[in-house]
């Protein structure tokens, strides 16, 4: 599959997912009836955990998609290409969902303050190394990934994506604890479970290549 096909597939999946999730959230809101007294009808504020998670995780996911496209063109190993494809498709679809929520809530996609202000980042490494958020790769690291080939590219991708997933898991757990929209909490919990599983898989793939997780 060519890179263009990946991009078209990811974009189409994101559009369909965004439409589906918007309908689901709207349906949840309508279920409270005409009284308007239920908490489920409340639109999150721009500074809420719901909005903050949707904005920040959309950015976080976009980098994972880009990273996966890069390694797809730097290796012929089918196992790595399959993992990269799965991550790109899944995270592009989820990104579409989160941007769909922000549109539904009529909230800006750019945070009013600094990224991650909606949650406690204690215990996570500082993003002061040039990355936008903990777990995200720096511009220099992204450039380096695009310069490697074969096994070197595979190992570097697996290490970058492992760190990326760990940052994403921490963010998703923050939403599970703080978000108020039920469908968003469910998506966040699904992210935690799927990315923890992928971290274990990537550790095995690194060991198989003689590298430390």
N, C-alpha and C positions, 0 to 999 in steps of 0.2 A: 504494500500500500504506500502510495506516495505521500509526501508531506501535505500537499494540497488536499488530498482526500481526508487526511486526519483533521485538517483545519475545518473543512466543510462538515464532516461528521460531528465534530465537537461543537461547532457553532449551531448546527441544527438541533442537536440534543439539548443544548442550553436553552434555546428558544422554546422548545416543546416543554422542557422541565419548568421553565419560568411560568409559562401559561398554566400548567397543571397545578403548581404550588400556589399561584395567585388565586386560582379557583378554590383550592382547598382552604386557604386562609379566609377567603371571602365567605365560604360556606360555614366555617366555624363561627365567624362573626355574626352571620345571619341566624344561627341556631338559637340565639338567646331570645328571639321574638322581638316584638315591637316596643317593649318597655325601655330598652336601651340601658338597663341597670346592671347588666352582667359585665364583669371584668373582661370577658372575652371580646367585647365590642370596643375596648379602648385601643386607640392607635398609640403605639409606643412613641415616646418623645425622642427627639434627636440625640439626647444625651443618655438614653436608656441602654441597658445591656443588650436588648434585642437589636436595636439599630447599630450599636457599636460592633457587635459580633458580626452582623450581616456585612457591614462595610469592611471591617478589617479582614475577615476570613475570605471575602471576595478577592481582595488584593493578594492575600496569602496563597489562595488557590491558583490565581493567575500565574504566579511564578512557578508553581509546581507543573502546570500545563506547559509553560515555556521550556522548563528544564527537561521535561519528558520528550518534547519535540526535538530538542537539541541532541539528546543521547540516541534517539531513534535514528538520526542521520550519522552517528559516529561509531556505530557497531552493527555487526551482522548477526550477533548472538540472538537467537529467537526468544530465549527465556527473558533476557533483559528487554528486548523490544516489546514482548507481550506485557510485561509488568509496566513499562512506560506507557503503553497504549491504554491499559486499564486505568492507570492513575490519571492520565490526561482526560479520558472520557468521563470518568467519575467526577473529577474535580471541575471540569468545565460545566457539567450538568448541575452540580451543586452551586457553582458560582451563579449560574442563571437563576436558580431558585432564590438566592439571597438578594440579587439585584432586583428580582421581581417583587420581593417583599418591600424593598425600599421604594419602588415605584408605587406599589399599592398603598403604602403609608404616606406617600408624597413627602418623603424625607430625602435630604441631599445625600449623594453617594460619597461626598468628601467630608471627613470628620470635622466638627466644629473646633476641635482642639488637636492634641497629639494622638497618634494611634495608641490603642490599648488603654485609654483612660478609664474605660468602663469596667476593668477588672484588675485584680491584684496580680502583679507579675513577680511577686517574691518567689525565690527559688528558681527563677529562670535566668539564663545568662543575659547580660545587658546587650542591647542592640547597638551599643556605641562603637562596634567594630565596623560600622559602615552599612550594616543591614537595616532595613526599615523596621522590622519587628523580629523578636527572638525566633530563631529557627530558620529565618529567611537567609538565602545566600546573598553575598555582596555582589556588586557589579563585577568586581575583579574575579570572583569565583565563577560567575556565570560566563565571563569571557574565557576563563581557563577551561571550563568544561567544553566550550566550543572549539578549543584548540587540540583536544585529545582525541585519540582514536582507539578502537578495539578494547582490550582489557583495561587499559588505563582509564579510558572514558567510562567504562562500566563501573569500576571501583570508585571513581570520583563521584559519579552520579549516585551510586548507592549510599555513599557517605553523606553527600549533600542532602539527599532525600530523606535519609534517616533523621538528620538534625531537623529538617523541615517538618517532618511528621511529628516529631516530639514537641516542637513548638505549637503545631496545629492541635495536637491532642490536649495540651495545656489550655489553649484557647477554647476548644470545644467543651472541656470539662467546666470551664468558667461559665459558659452559656448554660450548661445543664443546671448549674447551681443558681444562676442569676436571671436568665431569660424568663419572661412571663408568657410568651406565646407558645402554647403546647406543641404545635407542629414544628416550631423552630427548635425547641428542646429535644424533640424526638430526632430531628435531623442531626443535631449536635451529638447526641448519644450514639447514633449510628456512625458518625465520624470517628468517635473515640474507639469504638470496637473494631471498625475496619482498618483504621490506621495502626492500631496496636498490632493487629494481625500482620499487616504489611511490614512493620518494623521487624518482627520476628523473621519473616521471610527474607528480608534484605540482610539480616544478620547471617542467615544461612548462606545466602548468595555471596556475601563478602568472604566468609570462611572458605567457601569452595574455590575462591580466587586467591587464597593465601593472604587475605587482608583482615585486619581487626575490625569488628563492628564499630 
